[in-house]
Amino acid sequence: MNEIQYVYDAGGHKKSVIVPVELWERTLQVQNPKTAPCNPQEYYGVYRERIKNPQDVARALRSEWNRG
């Protein structure tokens, strides 16, 4: 397969890309993300290892809004 080629303007900034046909046809076969079902279980608890005391954090955030 050929390499991807970049097209630059006179200032040296990338403006376009030339993609090999084989790669382009493969990208057309990628499934549309709108039709793919979302599985929340894949993302649930991503931060559970980082936040050791989530109840304390939630309490602290709530107290910010109590301006007695």
C-alpha positions as CSV (number, residue, x, y, z in Angstrom):
1,M,0.0,0.0,0.0
2,N,1.2,3.5,-0.8
3,E,1.9,6.0,1.9
4,I,-0.3,9.0,2.7
5,Q,0.9,12.2,1.0
6,Y,0.4,15.7,2.4
7,V,-0.1,18.8,0.2
8,Y,1.3,22.0,1.6
9,D,0.6,25.6,0.8
10,A,3.2,28.2,0.0
11,G,3.6,28.9,3.7
12,G,4.5,25.3,4.5
13,H,1.1,24.5,6.2
14,K,-0.6,21.2,5.5
15,K,-3.7,21.9,3.4
16,S,-4.8,18.5,1.9
17,V,-4.1,14.8,2.0
18,I,-3.7,12.3,-0.7
19,V,-4.9,8.8,0.5
20,P,-4.3,5.5,-1.3
21,V,-7.4,3.9,-2.7
22,E,-7.0,0.8,-0.6
23,L,-7.0,2.8,2.6
24,W,-9.9,5.0,1.5
25,E,-12.0,1.9,0.7
26,R,-11.2,0.4,4.1
27,T,-12.4,3.6,5.8
28,L,-15.7,3.5,3.9
29,Q,-16.3,0.0,5.4
30,V,-16.0,1.3,9.0
31,Q,-19.3,1.0,10.8
32,N,-21.2,4.3,11.4
33,P,-21.0,5.1,15.1
34,K,-24.6,6.4,15.1
35,T,-25.8,2.9,14.4
36,A,-23.5,1.2,16.9
37,P,-25.2,0.7,20.3
38,C,-23.7,2.4,23.2
39,N,-22.8,0.2,26.1
40,P,-22.7,2.3,29.4
41,Q,-21.0,-0.6,31.2
42,E,-17.8,0.1,29.2
43,Y,-17.6,3.6,30.7
44,Y,-19.1,3.2,34.1
45,G,-16.6,3.6,37.0
46,V,-13.8,5.0,34.9
47,Y,-12.8,7.3,37.8
48,R,-13.6,5.0,40.7
49,E,-9.9,4.3,41.3
50,R,-9.0,8.0,41.3
51,I,-11.7,9.3,43.7
52,K,-11.1,7.4,46.9
53,N,-14.0,9.0,48.9
54,P,-16.8,10.0,46.5
55,Q,-19.2,10.8,49.3
56,D,-16.8,13.3,50.8
57,V,-16.3,14.9,47.4
58,A,-20.0,15.1,46.8
59,R,-20.6,16.6,50.3
60,A,-17.9,19.2,49.7
61,L,-19.4,20.2,46.4
62,R,-22.8,20.6,47.9
63,S,-21.5,22.8,50.7
64,E,-20.2,25.3,48.1
65,W,-23.7,26.3,47.3
66,N,-24.9,26.7,50.9
67,R,-24.2,30.4,51.5
68,G,-26.1,30.8,54.8
